[in-house]
Amino acid sequence: MSGDRDADLIIVGGGCAGLSLASKLARLADRHRTIIIEPRKSYHHDRTWCFWGKRDHQHAHLIAHRWFAWRFTTGAYAATQVSADGTSYQCLPSKHFYDDAIGVIEQSDQVALELGVIVEGVADCSTYVDVHTSNGTLRSRWVVDTRPPSNRADNHALMNQLFVGAEVQTSQDCFDPSATGLMEDMSVDDLGFRSAKTMVRFLSDDCRFSDFVACRQCVAESSIST
Ligand SMILES: Cc1cc2nc3c(=O)[nH]c(=O)nc-3n(C[C@H](O)[C@H](O)[C@H](O)COP(=O)(O)OP(=O)(O)OC[C@H]3O[C@@H](n4cnc5c(N)ncnc54)[C@H](O)[C@@H]3O)c2cc1C
């Protein structure tokens, strides 16, 4: 690293993307000095990621549950698809991911996580980049900006995914742990295509694909009323 820079790489935002990149660099013992800047002062369990995967992958040890069958239903029709090749639908609670990534970063001499700091501007100065933060200016060779786009006018998506969800814990077993209700009670309403998802112990959510951006309150109220 050149002496007039604070870092080789600054990662703006310590969400899933920022922490994934930073922890990967820390695991590789990459020699470049990396700083991640995140406004949160601490991490808590704020979401659950679900995806299809094989048994072995880099986050396999963080998976809370795997399903080898998934259900689709409408009012009149139900179908269950069963995995034929060992692929499962997997659920990764964010707390597992955050604890793992931060643990790896804390072990690294080259990667630092700065919490409670807000990036206010990024200035490309040709051979370096100045990152203006609530804690002063940092100079870096490269910047990876993972902040979500703030301007809705830049949203060129054909469909938007809107969902409200809640974690549910019951005192008695009442979900089938072998199959997940992936898209249940599929229907179309004023907010677009709608389906519900229920997963044993972890999550219940109501999801829509819609060609317009609805406010969180509209989705929540519509889900509760139906
Ligand atoms: C195909 C697909 C499937 C998905 N499935 C799921 C799912 O199953 N479950 C789910 O919960 N989500 C899902 N998502 C939504 C989303 O991708 C994830 O929730 C994911 O957490 C987004 O991570 P990110 O790092 O891109 O963004 P974020 O988590 O939003 O990270 C951005 C970070 O930037 C930080 N930041 C913001 N402003 C500043 C600033 N001024 N200065 C510094 N830092 C700042 C924020 O604090 C935040 O930590 C899915 C998305 C897609 C496309």
The ligand as an SDF file (V2000), in Angstrom:
LIG
                    3D

 53 58  0  0  0  0  0  0  0  0999 V2000
  -32.6400  -13.3400   -5.9620 C   0  0  0  0  0  0  0  0  0  0  0  0
  -32.7050  -12.6720   -4.5960 C   0  0  0  0  0  0  0  0  0  0  0  0
  -33.0880  -13.4150   -3.5130 C   0  0  0  0  0  0  0  0  0  0  0  0
  -33.1590  -12.8280   -2.2570 C   0  0  0  0  0  0  0  0  0  0  0  0
  -33.5220  -13.6020   -1.2160 N   0  0  0  0  0  0  0  0  0  0  0  0
  -33.5920  -13.0530   -0.0060 C   0  0  0  0  0  0  0  0  0  0  0  0
  -33.9430  -13.8600    1.1180 C   0  0  0  0  0  0  0  0  0  0  0  0
  -34.1670  -15.0480    1.0020 O   0  0  0  0  0  0  0  0  0  0  0  0
  -34.0290  -13.2590    2.3380 N   0  0  0  0  0  0  0  0  0  0  0  0
  -33.7780  -11.9170    2.4800 C   0  0  0  0  0  0  0  0  0  0  0  0
  -33.8510  -11.4040    3.6080 O   0  0  0  0  0  0  0  0  0  0  0  0
  -33.4360  -11.1450    1.4200 N   0  0  0  0  0  0  0  0  0  0  0  0
  -33.3360  -11.6760    0.2090 C   0  0  0  0  0  0  0  0  0  0  0  0
  -32.9830  -10.8950   -0.8440 N   0  0  0  0  0  0  0  0  0  0  0  0
  -32.8120   -9.4390   -0.6300 C   0  0  0  0  0  0  0  0  0  0  0  0
  -31.3570   -8.9440   -0.4450 C   0  0  0  0  0  0  0  0  0  0  0  0
  -30.5480   -9.3320   -1.5000 O   0  0  0  0  0  0  0  0  0  0  0  0
  -30.7280   -9.4520    0.8140 C   0  0  0  0  0  0  0  0  0  0  0  0
  -31.5810   -9.2160    1.9010 O   0  0  0  0  0  0  0  0  0  0  0  0
  -29.2940   -8.9420    1.1110 C   0  0  0  0  0  0  0  0  0  0  0  0
  -29.1600   -8.8340    2.5070 O   0  0  0  0  0  0  0  0  0  0  0  0
  -28.8680   -7.6340    0.5030 C   0  0  0  0  0  0  0  0  0  0  0  0
  -27.4840   -7.4750    0.8710 O   0  0  0  0  0  0  0  0  0  0  0  0
  -26.6120   -6.2640    0.3620 P   0  0  0  0  0  0  0  0  0  0  0  0
  -25.2880   -6.3450    1.0440 O   0  0  0  0  0  0  0  0  0  0  0  0
  -26.6350   -6.1930   -1.1240 O   0  0  0  0  0  0  0  0  0  0  0  0
  -27.4380   -5.0040    0.8270 O   0  0  0  0  0  0  0  0  0  0  0  0
  -27.6960   -4.4990    2.3040 P   0  0  0  0  0  0  0  0  0  0  0  0
  -27.8810   -5.6110    3.2650 O   0  0  0  0  0  0  0  0  0  0  0  0
  -28.7670   -3.4690    2.1680 O   0  0  0  0  0  0  0  0  0  0  0  0
  -26.2940   -3.8130    2.6570 O   0  0  0  0  0  0  0  0  0  0  0  0
  -25.9850   -2.5020    2.3480 C   0  0  0  0  0  0  0  0  0  0  0  0
  -25.2290   -1.9630    3.5410 C   0  0  0  0  0  0  0  0  0  0  0  0
  -24.8650   -0.6160    3.2580 O   0  0  0  0  0  0  0  0  0  0  0  0
  -24.9670    0.0760    4.4630 C   0  0  0  0  0  0  0  0  0  0  0  0
  -25.1000    1.5040    4.1830 N   0  0  0  0  0  0  0  0  0  0  0  0
  -26.2080    2.1700    3.7910 C   0  0  0  0  0  0  0  0  0  0  0  0
  -25.9430    3.4770    3.6860 N   0  0  0  0  0  0  0  0  0  0  0  0
  -24.6310    3.6230    4.0010 C   0  0  0  0  0  0  0  0  0  0  0  0
  -23.7720    4.7400    4.0850 C   0  0  0  0  0  0  0  0  0  0  0  0
  -24.1830    5.9980    3.7910 N   0  0  0  0  0  0  0  0  0  0  0  0
  -22.4870    4.5330    4.4600 N   0  0  0  0  0  0  0  0  0  0  0  0
  -22.0180    3.2880    4.7360 C   0  0  0  0  0  0  0  0  0  0  0  0
  -22.8110    2.2000    4.6640 N   0  0  0  0  0  0  0  0  0  0  0  0
  -24.0900    2.3700    4.3080 C   0  0  0  0  0  0  0  0  0  0  0  0
  -26.2040   -0.4940    5.1560 C   0  0  0  0  0  0  0  0  0  0  0  0
  -26.1960   -0.2360    6.5590 O   0  0  0  0  0  0  0  0  0  0  0  0
  -26.0620   -1.9670    4.8260 C   0  0  0  0  0  0  0  0  0  0  0  0
  -25.3990   -2.6960    5.8410 O   0  0  0  0  0  0  0  0  0  0  0  0
  -32.8680  -11.4620   -2.0870 C   0  0  0  0  0  0  0  0  0  0  0  0
  -32.4630  -10.7150   -3.2030 C   0  0  0  0  0  0  0  0  0  0  0  0
  -32.3750  -11.3190   -4.4430 C   0  0  0  0  0  0  0  0  0  0  0  0
  -31.9370  -10.4700   -5.6160 C   0  0  0  0  0  0  0  0  0  0  0  0
  1  2  1  0
  2  3  1  0
  2 52  2  0
  3  4  2  0
  4  5  1  0
  4 50  1  0
  5  6  2  0
  6  7  1  0
  6 13  1  0
  7  8  2  0
  7  9  1  0
  9 10  1  0
 10 11  2  0
 10 12  1  0
 12 13  2  0
 13 14  1  0
 14 15  1  0
 14 50  1  0
 15 16  1  0
 16 17  1  0
 16 18  1  0
 18 19  1  0
 18 20  1  0
 20 21  1  0
 20 22  1  0
 22 23  1  0
 23 24  1  0
 24 25  2  0
 24 26  1  0
 24 27  1  0
 27 28  1  0
 28 29  2  0
 28 30  1  0
 28 31  1  0
 31 32  1  0
 32 33  1  0
 33 34  1  0
 33 48  1  0
 34 35  1  0
 35 36  1  0
 35 46  1  0
 36 37  1  0
 36 45  1  0
 37 38  2  0
 38 39  1  0
 39 40  1  0
 39 45  2  0
 40 41  1  0
 40 42  2  0
 42 43  1  0
 43 44  2  0
 44 45  1  0
 46 47  1  0
 46 48  1  0
 48 49  1  0
 50 51  2  0
 51 52  1  0
 52 53  1  0
M  END
$$$$
